[in-house]
Amino acid sequence: MALERGTRLEDEQPVSKLAQLLANSGTYPYRELVQHHIRQLTRKQLLDAGQGEIDSLPRHLQPKAISFVDVLNSQILPEQDFWRTATCADGADAVLQLANEHFDTVFSIPVETTELSNSEQELAFSLFQLATLSFAYTAVDQAKAQKFMGISLGRPWLSGLALLYPALAALSFYVNAIAAGDPAPLLNGFGYGLANLGYVLLVSGVFAGTFAVFGLRERKNVLVLAAVVWLAGSVLSNLRM
């Protein structure tokens, strides 16, 4: 009876995050995992999450964590063939192989979670997460890096569509200004369009916190640009030659 209870407790042990990742997503392209983080998190959130992973490492490993990120960026990030073909399992193998060299850990490569203790699996997952967040942080605002890594964030069609509003407003103002004999219809029309773009950015900043077509992913940046654009547009639209 005692043996049966022990067996049930063994069966009910929680599956580690690393085991879940490899079981559910091991065959998926690793670049898609990096892409997922870019879509979900801002640059600051990626930085904070990476620091959180560093803080979760054993104390004796933390001093070498930043230099580990440098190693990742120098040995994995520039390898375009890796980004073209690597699965999440391949990514874990590559990251943990470098971890073995950098931290003197002894993870089996390829990674076999059944051969790792619970604490080793937690450490392996933290290092893998640190690497993934680091790659995402590097590429989050860099279109060239995203293209190099094969990352696609989709077409920012909604914010692009929103640009029609200030464009049509500028055109309408320009046509009316010509009809009214305005001495600077083009300049004033352009300014009017800018001012309306400021309103669009303000609404997007308040409700969405991003404006993807301009590559803006943080609310503060969208709102600052909204204020600058609106001010410049207001000045230009009221300028008299």
LINBELRA-V963355 format. One record per residue. N is the residue number from 0. PHI is phi in whole degrees, -180 to 180 (999 if undefined). D_CENTER is the distance of its C-alpha to the mean C-alpha in Angstrom with 2 decimals. Layout:
BEGIN
n = [N/N]
phi = [PHI/PHI]
d_center = [D_CENTER/D_CENTER]
END
This chain:
BEGIN
n = [0/1/2/3/4/5/6/7/8/9/10/11/12/13/14/15/16/17/18/19/20/21/22/23/24/25/26/27/28/29/30/31/32/33/34/35/36/37/38/39/40/41/42/43/44/45/46/47/48/49/50/51/52/53/54/55/56/57/58/59/60/61/62/63/64/65/66/67/68/69/70/71/72/73/74/75/76/77/78/79/80/81/82/83/84/85/86/87/88/89/90/91/92/93/94/95/96/97/98/99/100/101/102/103/104/105/106/107/108/109/110/111/112/113/114/115/116/117/118/119/120/121/122/123/124/125/126/127/128/129/130/131/132/133/134/135/136/137/138/139/140/141/142/143/144/145/146/147/148/149/150/151/152/153/154/155/156/157/158/159/160/161/162/163/164/165/166/167/168/169/170/171/172/173/174/175/176/177/178/179/180/181/182/183/184/185/186/187/188/189/190/191/192/193/194/195/196/197/198/199/200/201/202/203/204/205/206/207/208/209/210/211/212/213/214/215/216/217/218/219/220/221/222/223/224/225/226/227/228/229/230/231/232/233/234/235/236/237/238/239/240]
phi = [999/-63/-65/-64/-63/-62/-65/-65/-63/-63/-67/-91/-61/-66/-76/-69/-62/-64/-63/-62/-61/-69/-72/-89/-130/-57/-93/-78/-58/-63/-60/-71/-69/-62/-60/-60/-65/-64/-69/-90/-125/-78/-58/-65/-65/-64/-62/-65/-66/-63/-64/-62/-67/-63/-65/-83/-71/-54/-56/-72/-95/-58/-62/-101/-70/-65/-67/-66/-61/-61/-64/-58/-69/-91/-109/-108/-55/-79/-89/-67/-62/-61/-68/-76/-119/-69/-89/-62/-65/-62/-62/-62/-62/-65/-66/-75/-64/-66/-63/-59/-74/-86/-104/63/-79/-132/-69/-73/-125/-65/-67/-126/-64/-68/-93/-109/-72/-59/-67/-68/-66/-64/-65/-61/-66/-62/-67/-66/-63/-59/-63/-63/-65/-65/-64/-65/-62/-65/-97/-58/-115/-114/-61/-66/-65/-62/-65/-61/-85/79/-92/-124/-96/81/-85/-75/-67/-67/-69/-65/-64/-64/-69/-63/-62/-66/-66/-68/-64/-64/-65/-63/-62/-62/-63/-67/-67/-64/-63/-89/74/-61/-72/-136/-64/-67/-64/-67/-64/-62/-63/-64/-65/-63/-61/-71/-63/-60/-65/-62/-64/-62/-63/-65/-66/-70/-94/-108/79/-142/-147/-62/-65/-98/73/-94/-122/-123/-55/-59/-66/-65/-70/-64/-63/-59/-66/-64/-66/-62/-63/-64/-65/-64/-67/-67/-70/-105/-72/-120/-81]
d_center = [51.93/50.07/48.66/47.37/45.64/44.05/42.91/41.26/39.43/38.15/36.95/35.17/33.03/29.36/27.20/24.65/20.90/21.04/23.86/22.15/19.05/21.40/23.75/21.40/18.73/20.44/21.34/18.07/16.25/14.01/11.60/11.21/10.24/7.40/6.61/7.24/4.91/1.89/5.21/6.46/5.25/5.88/6.30/9.48/8.68/6.78/9.92/12.20/11.31/11.93/15.06/16.06/16.17/18.24/20.49/21.11/22.49/26.27/27.56/29.03/25.74/23.66/25.26/24.11/20.48/19.23/21.41/20.05/16.54/18.48/20.23/17.17/15.92/19.48/20.51/17.74/15.11/17.94/19.41/18.74/21.13/19.16/16.02/18.48/20.36/18.87/18.67/17.03/20.53/20.70/17.48/19.07/22.29/20.92/19.07/22.12/24.54/23.13/23.23/26.88/27.64/25.88/26.78/29.90/28.68/30.38/27.96/29.56/28.01/27.31/26.07/28.56/27.71/31.40/32.37/30.21/31.25/29.16/28.28/27.37/25.08/23.31/22.98/21.79/19.05/17.96/17.94/16.03/13.33/13.37/13.04/10.15/8.12/9.64/8.80/5.01/5.99/8.44/6.94/4.29/7.74/9.95/11.48/13.93/11.74/10.02/13.66/14.99/12.91/13.73/10.35/11.13/9.33/12.92/15.20/14.59/18.24/18.69/17.93/19.76/22.63/22.79/23.67/26.92/28.21/28.43/29.56/32.38/33.26/33.68/35.80/37.93/38.53/39.48/41.97/43.54/43.73/45.64/47.97/48.60/49.35/46.44/46.86/43.14/41.68/38.85/37.62/38.06/36.40/33.37/33.25/33.65/30.70/28.56/29.78/28.85/25.38/25.16/26.12/23.50/20.74/22.36/22.39/18.78/17.78/20.07/19.35/15.78/14.21/12.45/14.12/12.11/15.04/14.99/11.31/11.49/8.85/11.01/14.46/16.39/15.55/16.51/19.67/20.69/20.52/22.44/25.13/25.50/25.73/28.12/30.31/30.57/31.32/33.94/35.69/35.79/36.88/39.80/40.81/44.40/45.74]
END
